[in-house]
Amino acid sequence: MSPLDRLRWAVAPNPRRGTALILGALGVFSLLGGLSFLLQPPRILAGPIVLLMLLAWLVGLCGMVGYFRWYFTSGSGGPG
């Protein structure tokens, strides 16, 4: 699966997938942020940690876009 196909898959209007991507990204972002705050990693690890946090943020953004696409395109205007 190409990266563009994966991006299309991530932003597809699916509420369960969007919620899972958002919660997973929030967990990774929180874990890495907490570890970097509490443990004060060496400078050589700070760059990869920041990169992983940005990637987690991007995954959460894709999940949020997919969830909002589902929410606003469903027949009743949202869940329920």
C-alpha positions in Angstrom: 0.0 0.0 0.0 1.5 3.3 -1.0 1.8 6.2 1.4 -1.0 8.1 -0.5 -3.3 5.1 -0.2 -2.6 4.9 3.5 -3.4 8.6 3.8 -6.7 8.1 2.0 -7.4 5.2 4.2 -6.8 7.3 7.3 -9.1 10.1 6.3 -11.9 7.9 5.0 -15.2 8.7 6.8 -15.2 5.9 9.3 -16.1 6.8 12.9 -14.5 3.7 14.6 -11.2 4.1 12.7 -11.1 7.8 13.3 -11.7 7.4 17.0 -9.0 4.7 17.2 -6.5 6.9 15.3 -7.2 9.9 17.6 -6.9 7.9 20.8 -3.8 6.1 19.7 -2.1 9.3 18.7 -3.1 11.0 21.9 -1.7 8.1 23.9 1.7 8.1 22.0 1.9 11.9 22.2 1.1 11.9 25.9 3.5 9.1 26.7 6.4 10.7 24.8 5.7 14.1 26.2 5.5 12.8 29.7 8.7 10.8 29.3 10.6 13.7 27.9 9.4 16.0 30.7 10.0 13.6 33.6 13.2 11.9 32.4 15.0 14.8 30.6 16.5 12.6 27.8 19.9 13.5 26.4 20.0 15.9 23.4 20.7 13.1 21.0 17.3 11.5 21.8 15.4 14.8 21.8 15.2 15.0 18.0 13.7 11.5 17.4 11.3 12.1 20.3 10.0 15.3 18.8 9.8 13.7 15.4 7.7 10.8 16.8 5.5 13.3 18.6 4.9 15.2 15.4 4.1 12.0 13.6 1.6 11.1 16.3 0.0 14.5 15.9 -0.3 13.9 12.2 -2.0 10.5 12.7 -4.4 12.1 15.1 -5.2 14.9 12.6 -5.9 12.3 9.9 -8.2 10.5 12.3 -10.0 13.7 13.2 -10.5 14.6 9.6 -12.0 11.1 8.9 -14.3 11.4 11.9 -15.5 14.9 11.0 -16.0 13.7 7.4 -18.3 10.9 8.7 -20.0 13.3 11.1 -20.9 15.9 8.6 -21.7 13.6 5.7 -24.0 11.2 7.6 -27.7 11.5 6.7 -28.8 12.8 10.1 -26.0 15.3 10.4 -24.2 13.2 13.0 -24.3 10.2 15.2 -27.6 8.9 16.5 
